[in-house]
Amino acid sequence: MRLLLLSIRRVTLFSRHRRYYYTSAPIHNSLIPINPSSPSPSLVISSSSFSTLSHPNGDGKIAGPLVEYERRIVAGELLDGDLCQLGTLRELQRLYDELVQSADACRLDRYSASAKPTKSSNWFWKKFVSHSSVSPVKGLYLYGGVGTGKTMLMDLFFHQLPASWRAQRIHFHNFMLSVHSRLQKHKGLEDPLEVVGLEIADEAILLCLDEFMVNDVADALILNRLFRHLFNNGIVLVATSNRAPDNLYERGLQRDLFLPFISTLKERCVVREIGSSVDYRKLTSAEEGFYFIGKDISGLIKQKFQQLVGDQSAGPQVVEVVMGRKLEVPLAADGCAYFRFEELCDRPLGAADYLGLFKKFHTLALEGVPVFGLHNRTAAYRFVTLVDVMYETKARLLCTAEGSPLELLERIVTISDAQQIAPRTSSRSRKSDDLDICVDNELGFAKDRTISRLTEMNSREYLEQHSRMSAEQPSS
């Protein structure tokens, strides 16, 4: 009966929207596939919600993210009935429709006359001629808790865009690494950020940034001036984040210099919170054999590492990362790299080093992940970044740890959480008072995301996706 109803619904949907075609570009899907026969609430979308705008290139009609979302629900590819996601899809559809209507004014199509580079787009010429081309379309800033589907929804939106548009989807880590690399290249100019802003705007007018976060004072000071240049050059921003704009870089050093950026962000973007009672990443099926809990079990992980590399001979290797830096890999073979925890997270390494590592290796064997607290807060920051980079690149993690993902980070709390911890009383022991609690807002907000990702990275669905990607792109 369920299959019959789905078939009828599919016919109704296609009949109602026969003027549209559907793109089939793959997206990063943070919602798990489901069995169409399983019961789920019905989701009804009014036909008045959909776009009827022509394709900018004149080669058909575009459905947009809202119609594609409904199509995937009917096909049983996504869970049904999440009203929080539906509300966000309406905002994405609003943005999509406005961009199609204003494609020429926004200079989106790289092949149109309006997007051709002109004399006024040269950075040297702009030193003498005042020029501002703020986009007539406001962007969108999506924020909410972990596992609510923010990345999936943004990717769904991005992959509905015409291929001819100057649009880019990039993780915020990668974006900032690119900015720093460009600044290094233009070192010595009077205002290198102005040149960087022009370069980025020339490459992509529509900029989709996943996981917008600010926890570094250098990035905080750059963002205000950089985005002033970007918005003045017509950039439309679509961003996802775990934090509301007003909570970005909370209690950070010299935050007063960062506050104008928050005002600019809210002026140039519609801000929408997306919530859900479900963490979709934790609905995945558990897979045993890659995450081992216990101390002094280095022999076990080395045995598992050897099973992964098979007959390949493992040995030290060197990986080149950005700006001439090199990362030494203690043991590597067949796309797998082996490190002790302190070799990756107790040394001054960052996102650039981790990205360089996973451009060459698809699997990381990590020995001895500790429980985090005040005593190893810096290592916790690096571990969070490492997990983010692994998740973004769909790398596989084989590790030994002192506890479950939840136990590793349970001593990390936000300021708000810390204020709710009961004060010392005579009935509490000194041992309880001396817990290694780390009060850190940035880590506290990143905690749930890291726990969720570690959980998903050990799921059958994630590991199957990793296997498919590894087969398509064999290690060098």
C-alpha positions in Angstrom: 0.0 0.0 0.0 2.8 2.4 0.9 4.5 1.8 -2.5 1.2 2.3 -4.3 0.7 5.6 -2.5 4.2 6.7 -3.4 3.6 5.9 -7.1 0.4 7.9 -7.2 2.1 10.8 -5.4 5.0 10.7 -7.9 2.6 10.8 -10.8 0.7 13.7 -9.2 4.0 15.6 -8.6 5.2 15.2 -12.1 1.9 16.1 -13.6 1.7 19.2 -11.4 5.2 20.3 -12.3 5.6 18.9 -15.8 7.1 22.2 -17.0 10.2 21.5 -15.0 13.2 19.1 -15.5 15.2 17.6 -12.7 19.0 17.6 -12.5 20.7 14.5 -11.3 24.0 15.9 -10.0 25.2 14.0 -6.9 25.3 15.9 -3.6 26.9 15.4 -0.2 23.9 13.9 1.6 24.0 14.2 5.4 20.6 12.5 5.6 20.7 8.7 5.4 18.9 6.6 2.8 15.7 5.0 4.0 13.5 2.1 3.1 10.5 3.5 1.3 8.4 0.8 2.9 9.0 2.3 6.4 6.3 4.5 7.8 6.9 8.2 7.8 4.6 11.3 8.0 3.5 12.9 4.8 5.0 16.1 3.6 2.8 18.3 1.3 4.3 21.2 -0.6 1.9 23.7 -2.3 2.4 24.2 -6.0 2.6 27.9 -5.4 5.9 27.4 -3.6 7.8 26.5 -6.7 9.7 28.6 -9.2 8.4 29.0 -12.8 11.5 30.9 -14.0 13.2 30.0 -17.3 16.8 28.7 -17.4 19.2 31.6 -17.9 20.7 29.8 -20.9 17.3 29.2 -22.4 17.6 25.4 -22.4 14.6 24.5 -20.3 13.0 25.1 -17.0 14.7 24.8 -13.6 12.9 23.2 -10.7 15.0 24.6 -7.9 15.9 23.2 -4.5 12.4 22.9 -3.1 11.1 20.7 -6.0 14.3 18.6 -5.9 13.8 18.1 -2.2 10.3 16.8 -2.7 11.4 14.6 -5.6 14.0 12.9 -3.3 11.4 12.3 -0.6 9.0 10.7 -3.1 11.9 8.6 -4.4 12.6 7.5 -0.8 16.1 9.1 -0.8 15.4 11.4 2.2 13.4 11.2 5.4 10.0 12.8 5.2 8.2 15.3 7.4 10.9 17.6 8.8 9.1 20.9 8.9 12.3 22.7 10.0 14.0 21.7 6.8 11.0 22.6 4.7 11.0 26.2 6.1 14.7 26.4 5.2 14.1 25.1 1.7 11.6 27.9 1.2 14.3 30.4 2.0 16.7 28.7 -0.4 14.0 28.7 -3.1 13.5 32.4 -2.5 17.2 33.0 -2.9 17.3 30.8 -6.0 14.4 32.6 -7.7 15.8 36.0 -7.0 19.2 35.0 -8.4 17.6 33.7 -11.6 15.6 36.9 -12.0 18.7 39.0 -11.3 21.3 36.9 -13.0 22.4 39.7 -15.4 22.5 42.3 -12.7 24.5 40.0 -10.4 26.9 39.1 -13.2 26.4 35.4 -12.5 26.7 33.9 -15.9 30.4 33.7 -16.8 29.5 33.8 -20.5 27.3 36.9 -20.5 28.5 40.3 -21.5 27.8 41.7 -18.1 30.2 39.3 -16.5 33.1 40.0 -18.8 36.1 41.6 -17.2 36.2 45.4 -17.9 38.6 48.2 -17.2 36.8 49.0 -14.0 37.2 45.5 -12.7 41.0 45.8 -12.6 42.4 46.3 -9.1 44.9 49.0 -10.2 42.2 51.0 -12.0 40.0 50.8 -8.9 42.7 52.7 -7.0 41.7 55.8 -9.0 38.0 55.2 -9.7 35.5 54.7 -7.0 33.5 51.6 -7.9 31.0 49.6 -5.9 28.6 47.0 -7.2 26.8 45.6 -4.2 24.5 42.7 -5.3 20.7 43.5 -5.5 20.1 40.0 -3.9 20.7 39.2 -0.3 22.4 36.0 0.6 21.5 33.4 3.3 23.1 32.5 6.6 21.9 29.1 8.0 22.7 28.2 11.5 21.7 25.4 13.9 22.8 22.3 15.8 24.7 19.4 14.5 23.1 16.8 12.2 20.1 19.0 11.2 20.9 18.8 7.5 22.4 22.3 6.9 25.2 21.0 4.7 22.8 18.7 2.8 20.4 21.6 2.1 23.1 24.0 1.0 24.5 21.4 -1.3 21.1 20.6 -2.7 20.7 24.3 -3.5 24.2 24.5 -5.0 23.8 21.6 -7.3 20.6 23.1 -8.8 22.5 26.1 -10.1 23.2 26.4 -13.8 26.7 25.2 -14.7 27.5 28.5 -16.4 27.1 30.5 -13.2 30.2 31.8 -11.3 29.5 29.9 -8.1 31.7 28.1 -5.7 31.0 25.7 -2.8 33.9 25.4 -0.3 34.5 24.5 3.3 35.3 27.5 5.5 38.7 26.0 6.5 39.7 25.7 2.8 38.4 29.2 2.1 40.6 30.8 4.8 43.6 28.8 3.7 43.1 30.1 0.2 42.8 33.7 1.5 46.0 33.4 3.5 47.8 31.9 0.5 46.6 34.8 -1.7 47.7 37.4 0.9 51.2 35.8 0.9 51.3 36.1 -2.8 50.4 39.8 -2.7 52.5 40.7 0.2 54.0 44.2 -0.1 51.0 45.8 -1.8 49.3 48.7 -0.1 46.0 46.8 0.5 46.5 43.1 -0.4 43.0 42.3 1.0 41.5 44.5 -1.7 43.3 42.5 -4.4 42.3 39.2 -2.8 38.6 40.4 -2.7 38.8 41.2 -6.4 40.3 37.8 -7.3 37.7 35.9 -5.4 34.8 38.0 -6.9 36.2 37.4 -10.4 36.2 33.6 -9.8 32.8 33.3 -8.0 30.0 35.8 -7.5 27.9 33.3 -5.5 30.0 32.0 -2.6 28.7 29.0 -0.6 30.7 28.5 2.6 30.1 25.4 4.7 30.7 25.5 8.5 31.4 29.2 9.0 33.4 29.5 12.2 35.8 32.0 13.7 38.2 31.0 16.5 41.4 32.6 15.4 42.3 36.3 16.1 44.1 36.6 12.7 41.0 35.4 10.8 38.7 37.6 12.9 40.7 40.7 12.0 40.8 39.7 8.3 37.2 38.9 7.8 35.8 42.4 8.4 37.8 44.1 5.7 37.8 41.1 3.4 34.0 40.8 3.3 33.6 44.5 2.9 35.6 44.2 -0.3 33.7 41.1 -1.3 30.2 42.5 -0.8 31.3 45.8 -2.6 32.3 43.6 -5.5 28.9 41.9 -5.7 29.4 38.7 -3.8 26.3 36.8 -2.7 27.1 34.7 0.4 25.4 31.5 1.4 26.8 30.1 4.6 26.1 27.3 7.2 27.3 27.5 10.8 26.6 26.0 14.2 26.4 29.5 15.6 24.2 32.6 15.2 26.0 35.6 13.8 25.9 37.4 17.1 27.7 34.5 18.7 30.6 34.3 16.3 34.0 34.7 17.8 32.3 35.1 21.2 34.7 36.4 23.9 37.5 36.3 21.4 40.6 38.6 21.6 40.0 42.1 20.2 36.4 41.1 19.4 35.4 44.8 19.2 37.3 44.9 15.8 35.2 41.9 14.6 31.8 43.3 15.5 31.4 45.4 12.3 31.7 42.2 10.3 28.7 40.8 12.2 26.6 43.9 11.3 27.7 43.6 7.7 26.8 39.9 7.6 23.3 40.5 9.0 22.8 43.4 6.5 23.8 41.4 3.4 22.3 38.0 4.4 18.9 36.7 5.6 19.6 34.9 8.8 17.7 31.7 9.4 17.9 29.2 12.2 17.3 25.6 11.3 16.5 23.2 14.0 15.5 19.5 14.3 14.8 17.0 17.0 16.8 14.4 15.1 20.5 14.2 14.5 20.4 12.4 11.2 24.0 11.4 11.3 23.4 9.3 14.4 20.7 7.3 12.6 23.4 5.5 10.7 24.1 1.8 11.2 27.0 1.1 13.6 30.0 -0.7 12.1 32.5 -2.4 14.5 36.2 -2.8 13.8 37.5 0.8 13.3 37.0 2.5 16.7 38.6 0.7 19.6 38.3 1.8 23.2 41.0 1.1 25.8 44.5 2.0 26.9 47.8 0.3 26.0 46.3 -1.4 22.9 48.8 -0.1 20.3 49.5 -3.7 19.2 45.9 -4.0 18.1 45.8 -0.9 15.9 49.1 -1.8 14.3 47.7 -5.2 13.5 44.5 -3.6 12.0 46.7 -1.2 10.0 48.7 -4.0 8.6 45.5 -5.7 7.5 44.5 -2.6 5.6 47.7 -2.2 3.7 48.0 -5.9 3.0 51.2 -7.0 1.3 52.4 -3.4 0.8 55.6 -2.4 2.6 54.9 0.4 5.1 57.5 3.1 5.8 58.1 6.8 6.5 56.9 9.3 3.9 56.8 13.1 3.5 53.8 15.1 2.4 54.0 18.6 1.0 51.4 21.0 2.2 50.8 24.7 1.5 53.5 27.3 1.1 56.4 24.8 1.0 55.7 23.2 4.3 56.2 19.5 4.7 54.6 16.9 7.0 56.5 13.8 8.0 54.3 10.6 8.1 55.9 8.0 10.5 54.4 5.0 8.7 52.4 4.8 5.4 51.5 2.4 2.6 48.7 1.9 0.1 46.8 5.2 0.9 46.9 4.6 4.7 48.9 6.8 7.2 49.8 5.8 10.7 50.3 8.3 13.5 50.4 8.4 17.3 48.0 11.0 18.6 50.7 13.3 19.9 52.4 13.4 16.5 49.3 14.9 14.9 47.7 16.9 17.7 50.5 17.9 20.1 52.5 19.6 17.5 51.9 23.0 15.9 49.8 21.7 13.0 46.6 23.1 11.5 44.0 22.6 8.8 46.5 23.2 6.0 48.7 20.3 7.2 45.7 18.0 7.6 44.3 18.9 4.2 47.7 18.2 2.6 47.7 14.8 4.4 44.3 13.7 3.1 45.1 14.8 -0.5 47.5 11.8 -0.5 46.0 9.4 2.0 42.4 8.2 2.3 42.8 6.4 5.7 44.2 7.5 9.0 45.2 5.1 11.7 45.5 7.2 14.9 46.8 5.6 18.1 45.9 6.8 21.6 43.2 9.5 21.4 42.9 10.8 25.0 40.0 12.1 27.1 40.1 15.9 26.6 40.1 18.5 29.4 41.8 21.6 30.6 45.3 20.0 30.5 45.2 19.3 26.8 42.8 22.0 25.5 45.2 22.9 22.6 45.3 19.3 21.5 41.5 19.2 21.6 41.3 22.2 19.2 43.6 20.3 16.8 41.6 17.1 17.1 38.4 18.9 16.3 40.0 20.4 13.2 41.4 17.0 12.2 37.9 15.5 12.4 36.4 18.3 10.4 39.0 17.9 7.6 38.6 14.1 7.6 34.8 14.4 7.4 35.0 17.0 4.6 37.3 14.8 2.6 35.4 11.6 3.5 38.6 10.0 4.9 38.4 6.8 7.0 39.5 6.8 10.6 40.9 3.7 12.4 41.7 4.7 16.0 42.2 3.6 19.5 40.8 6.0 22.2 40.4 6.2 25.9 36.6 6.4 25.6 33.6 6.7 23.3 33.3 10.0 21.3 31.0 11.3 24.0 33.4 10.4 26.8 36.3 12.0 25.0 34.7 15.4 25.1 32.4 15.4 28.1 34.8 17.6 30.1 34.6 20.3 27.5 31.8 22.8 28.4 30.7 26.2 27.3 30.5 29.2 29.8 26.8 28.7 30.0 27.2 25.0 30.8 29.8 25.8 33.5 27.5 28.3 35.2 24.9 25.5 35.7 27.5 23.2 37.4 26.7 23.2 41.1 29.2 25.0 43.4 31.2 23.2 45.9 29.3 21.8 48.9 30.4 20.0 52.0 28.8 16.8 50.6 31.0 16.8 47.5 34.5 15.2 47.7 37.6 17.1 46.7 38.1 14.4 43.9 34.8 15.6 42.3 35.9 19.3 42.6 39.2 18.6 40.9 37.7 17.3 37.7 39.7 18.4 34.6 36.8 20.6 33.3 37.7 22.9 30.4 35.5 25.9 30.0 35.8 27.1 26.4 33.0 28.4 24.3 34.5 27.6 20.9 35.3 24.0 21.9 32.1 23.7 23.7 30.1 24.6 20.6 32.3 22.3 18.5 31.9 19.4 20.8 28.5 18.1 19.6 29.6 18.4 16.0 32.7 16.4 16.7 30.8 13.7 18.6 28.3 13.5 15.8 30.9 13.2 13.1 33.0 10.6 14.9 29.8 8.6 15.3 28.9 8.9 11.6 32.5 8.1 10.5 32.2 4.7 12.1 28.9 4.0 10.4 28.3 1.5 7.6 26.9 4.2 5.3 29.9 6.5 5.7 32.4 3.6 5.2 30.6 2.5 2.0 30.8 6.0 0.7 34.5 6.2 1.5 35.0 2.9 -0.3 33.3 4.2 -3.4 35.3 7.4 -3.4 38.6 5.5 -2.9 37.8 3.2 -5.8 37.2 6.2 -8.1 40.3 8.0 -6.9 43.1 5.5 -6.1 45.9 6.8 -3.9 49.1 8.0 -5.5 
